[in-house]
Amino acid sequence: MSVIPKPQHRLFTGLWYCASLLCAGLLLRAGNAAGDASGDADVPTSAVVFLGPDQTRCPTGFRLATEVAGRLVVAVANGDAVGKQIGTALESLEDRTHTHSFTTTVDLPYRSISAADGGNRQGAAAQRYIDGGISAPAASGLPFIQLMACVKQ
Amino acid sequence: MTTNSSECLLSGIGNRTPKSWIVPVLFLGIGLGSSCSSPEAVADSSALFDAAQVTEDAGVQDASVDAAAPAGDSLPKGAVSYFNRKSCPDGWVPFAMGAGRSLVAAASPAAMMNTDGKPLLDGEDRLHAHTVNGSVTIPSVNYAGIAGEANHGVARAGTTAMTVVTGGASAGIPYVQLLACQKMAEPDLRQRPAASGMLMFFMTTECPLGWVAAGLSQGRFLVGKPDIGNAGQTFGGPPLAAAQPISHVHQISGTIKTTSHGIALASGGAAGNYAKDDSHRYQFATQAESVAMPSLQLRQCQKR
């Protein structure tokens, strides 16, 4: 025996199916937008990450890593050493140079001559000469790339 | 939340029981973004009271899920990252291999794990010096006399090797010390994926799924962008290469001012090749030397 549904019941059921589909659509969109993820821990707190060359802003949940600005990062395994800054930060694209002090020593050997010492002082004495100074500056030669650095908050 | 809301909802819709309208009731009642109740609970749609009960159950589920809230992160296992904290987060261990070194994107697969230099000590501003092979050339003068014994007071003209010692100097490369940790735990996929464009080092030969090998940064030391300046700009020397040590030279120059020695002979004549008393300029380059900035090359990948 077949049951004939009441018109009101059929209308009510139809409306709820429509509502269901609407909900499904909204939830699907919400799910996709969030990557179906519930947590925001893409990386752990305090992680310091660099961004690709074309990135100009820190992602949501990150702050600019000012402690890294103009600096390389050197890894440490001891927590007490974390955060120490060595040297003065680089300016943009600064290929920092340095110099060396130097000392030169030269021993000019003698050349014999059959003569006594006298008044012609055109010749240089055979002896040790010492000079010194500062070398010309030079860059390290290291290759660098400056990138956005951000800290997960 | 571990439940996939959309799957749950669709499964509920697929349940074509006469009272399947309770499904939207549940969702509308709970609200968008709240937990989806289990399919079994949704199927048990005998009454609105039941629906209320399911809602309460869903709340309990949420609570239980919260109790087991995602504690990890979504980064792949094998990731190596810097941290501005004193200890590694859960699921990560100290990356001892990199201690005292700056991590550099491997210039090639063969360069993976290549190290250069000795690790820096805590706070070390490393010095380096150069060896130098230099000389000075002294022009000659002549005397109207005979070369030979026995006056040794005048120097010989010509080129004479010099001993040059350079002082140790820092290259002045500034750095900050950060904790480096390696991820040992599996990724927690409940967490938001890493942001597109993020760079990450990996202890793997290939980039994980969803990551691609970093390009421009390969073989280069990473510098945090200063306040003023643009990201993505390279400078300094060419990228690291296995057969190309990174070094530099300095120009050295100065003057040797000689002291005169008097001889009882007139100038000119046949006795030559005696050093002229004067100020003698010298200039040469040091030997090439590395600044000894220690590095470790690892695979660096960028999130798509």
Interface residues (C-beta under 8 A of the other chain):
Chain A: F12 T13 W16 Y17 A19 S20 L21 C23 A24 L26 L27 L28 A30 G31 A34 G35 D36 A37 S38 G39 D40 A41 D42 V43 P44 T45 S46 A47 V48 V49 F50 L51 G52 P53 D54 Q55 T56 P59 T60 F62 A65 E67 V68 A69 G70 R71 L72 V73 V74 A75 V76 A77 N78 G79 D80 A81 V82 G83 K84 Q85 I86 G87 T88 A89 L90 E91 S92 L93 E94 D95 R96 T97 H98 T99 H100 S101 F102 T103 T104 T105 V106 D107 L108 P109 Y110 R111 S112 I113 S114 A115 A116 D117 G118 G119 N120 R121 Q122 G123 A124 A125 A126 Q127 Y129 D131 G132 G133 S135 A136 P137 A138 A139 S140 G141 L142 P143 F144 I145 Q146 L147 M148 A149 V151
Chain B: M1 N4 S5 S6 L9 L10 G12 I13 W21 V23 P24 V25 F27 L28 L32 G33 V65 A69 P70 A71 G72 D73 S74 L75 S81 Y82 F83 N84 R85 K86 S87 P89 D90 W92 P94 F95 A96 G98 A99 G100 R101 S102 L103 L120 D122 G123 E124 D125 A129 H130 V132 G134 S135 V136 I138 V141 Y143 G145 I146 A147 G148 E149 A150 N151 H152 G153 V154 A155 R156 A157 T160 A161 M162 T163 V164 V165 T166 G167 G168 A169 S170 A171 G172 I173 P174 Y175 V176 Q177 L178 L179 A180 D188 L189 R190 Q191 R192 P193 A194 A195 G197 M198 L199 M200 A214 G215 L216 S217 G219 R220 F221 L222 V223 G224 K225 P226 D227 I228 G229 N230 A231 G232 Q233 T234 F235 G236 G237 P238 P239 L240 I246 S247 H248 V249 H250 Q251 I252 S253 G254 T255 I256 K257 T258 T259 S260 H261 G262 I263 A264 L265 A266 S267 A271 N273 Y274 A275 K276 D277 D278 Y282 T286 S290 V291 M293 P294 L296 Q302
